[in-house]
């Protein structure tokens, strides 16, 4: 019997008879030949049916097989550099074919351009498209590489609550729910505060899971539900935090280049731009970044662009500002020392500059903007309590958080990394919605 293999293994079976189980992605008829591009979940391979090799009624069925019909194909593997696929360069000569199910002729996601809303309404089928398959394969590798680096470097994965009693970064971006007789609870914006508790037991920890933000943002960088990595490290200052981020991100990109090169090439990604992503990354202060933006604003002659680049010290960067900053570098760039007013309450003030905090954002090149955001945390209990009061947050809800500073407090730092943003940047996507299987935005909760 022919061995059942996955398409990713095909290069190891040249000249051998194998069985492929999958679905028809595309079909091309050329008289006595039918070319079937078959996907099996691991890749795409061309299977060639010759009229003389099959029973007449079988060949007739093959000639009419609709897209997405499920099949089991047996035949010999041969090398052919012209053969399309992922990985390409191989094809299977069809000797036997079992049609498991002949798909309906009304399959909506045909191989043509579709409008965004139509594609999202049919996301459950759009996932089968080659581009979406490739992006989500890269995403899976991003997540695996992230865990790999952290696990190998002494971090312990912790599961932090999805339901929380209080906001961590402001109450206007929370999804709220009634929680039995306990009043209101919220879907977590972050697991950070809980991981700050965990570091006093484990030293270096991370959580990796879904995060919820009720921001009414419509940009290509925003989702209401996304997956965020959040490491937290005891005895770590801001410089140490940046070293961890650049080492981890370097590992992620290099692992994707090693394991997902065919997928990246199928997406048309400029590989040379990713090959350059290696630590160390450049570091500039918010003050210096502000000067860069102001210089570009002064030179800009187009009124519309000039308005977009308008900037005053003390505000957070928007997408046009981040794009200007990252265009100055060919690697991700750290921007540190943001104004205290635009950052969360728990960030350590800069020495002798209370208007600035020990925060840092990592901005991806090519206009992709922030992919990581972090800070050194306030470690003094009195200073933290004052910040909670200044921002009129409920002291009782943060009593446990203040306890962390009373019993063995140490300098500590952490950051959050958005999986979809990193995946979008690596793949060269236009929108983060393609970097998650079923995106949730302010206008979409279906399917």
KANORLIN-V490563 format. One line per field, one symbol per residue. psi: psi as a letter, one per 30 degrees, with the letter a starting at -180 (. if undefined). A space follows every 10 residues. Layout:
psi = ???
This chain:
psi = kkkkllefge fggkflklkk kbkjelkkki cgkkjkjkkg efakkkkjkk efflkeeeee eefgklkgkk ljkklkklkj ffklljklgl lkjjekkkje kjllfgkfil ilklleeeee fhefefffke eeeeefeeee eeeeeeeeee efggkkkkjl keklflkfhk ffhkkklkib ggbklkkkfl geeefeeeff efdkllljak kkkhkhkglf fklfklkkkj lkklhkaeee eeeeeeeeee eeeeeeeefh eeeeeffgkj eefeffjkll klklleeeee eeeeeeeefk fjeeeeeegk kkkfllklee eeeeeffflg lkkkjlhlke fgllfgkklk kgiffklilk kjkklggfak fkkalklkfk eeeeeeeeee ghljeefgee eeefffihkl kllllkkjee eeeeeefhlf kfffgkejkk lfgkgk.
